[in-house]
């Protein structure tokens, strides 16, 4: 499955699958609709789900028992970019065996305490995967394909690093 905003550009990646999905329609995708339900007195926790039903996630605005709203946004950014990274690596015929992302979001010392800087640390393992192509996949995911990133304020600086098969940037 590909992210909402992926285009046929994936087809131009070396060894691309000719059966890649077509670009989204010119009119755009239908709107996303969700429903959020307060869990009740004594809590600042909320259950959210797609408006049409399905599994729920809990967001705890205090961040004590569940991820808070900003944590959830960072999770969404990591998940969105990861899907694109995995797709690009697969199209290169160097699929990842494992991928995780550690995310740090720095926040303003103000109200609201908006995000000012995000660092995404991708930890990728897999045979035949090389650093330059993986870094390029991450760059494309973060700067071009991820609809979550594109929905964030442009002044939020986003950086990334890579640990590939146990070696961090600058190692070995």
Residue pairs with C-beta under 8 A, 6 or more apart in sequence:
1 83
2 10
2 21
2 83
2 84
2 87
3 80
3 83
3 84
3 87
3 145
3 146
3 147
4 24
4 29
4 147
5 24
5 145
5 146
5 147
5 150
6 21
6 84
6 87
6 145
7 23
7 24
8 20
8 22
8 23
9 144
10 16
10 20
10 87
10 88
10 91
11 17
11 18
11 20
13 88
13 91
13 92
14 92
15 91
15 92
15 93
16 91
17 91
20 91
33 50
33 51
33 52
34 48
34 49
34 50
34 51
35 48
35 49
35 50
35 51
36 46
36 47
36 48
37 46
37 47
37 48
38 45
38 46
39 45
39 46
39 47
39 58
43 60
44 60
44 61
44 62
45 58
45 59
45 60
45 61
45 62
45 65
45 66
46 58
46 59
46 60
46 61
47 56
47 57
47 58
48 56
48 57
48 58
48 59
49 55
49 56
49 57
57 72
58 65
58 66
59 66
59 67
59 68
59 69
59 72
60 66
60 67
60 68
61 68
61 69
62 68
63 71
67 75
70 105
70 107
70 113
70 115
73 105
73 115
73 148
74 103
74 105
74 118
75 103
76 148
77 103
77 118
77 120
77 146
77 148
77 149
77 152
78 101
78 103
78 120
80 141
80 146
80 147
80 148
80 149
81 101
81 120
81 138
81 141
81 142
81 145
81 146
81 148
81 149
82 99
82 101
82 122
82 141
83 141
84 137
84 140
84 141
84 145
84 146
85 96
85 99
85 122
85 124
85 134
85 137
85 138
85 141
86 95
86 96
86 99
88 136
88 137
88 140
88 141
89 95
89 96
89 124
89 126
89 129
89 133
89 134
89 137
90 96
92 133
92 137
93 128
94 126
94 127
94 128
94 129
94 130
94 133
95 126
96 124
96 125
96 126
96 129
97 125
97 126
97 127
98 123
98 124
98 125
98 126
99 122
99 123
99 124
99 125
100 122
100 123
101 120
101 121
101 122
101 123
102 120
102 121
102 123
103 118
103 119
103 120
103 121
104 118
104 119
104 121
105 115
105 117
105 118
106 115
106 116
106 117
106 118
107 113
107 114
107 115
107 116
108 114
108 115
108 116
114 153
114 156
115 152
115 153
115 156
116 155
116 156
116 157
117 156
117 157
117 158
117 159
118 156
118 157
118 158
118 159
119 158
119 159
119 160
119 161
120 138
120 142
120 158
120 159
120 160
120 161
121 160
121 161
121 162
121 163
122 134
122 138
122 160
122 161
122 162
122 163
123 163
124 134
124 162
124 163
124 164
124 165
125 164
125 165
125 166
126 165
129 164
129 165
130 164
131 162
131 164
134 162
134 164
135 162
138 160
138 162
139 160
142 149
142 158
142 160
143 149
149 158
161 168
161 169
162 168
162 169
163 169
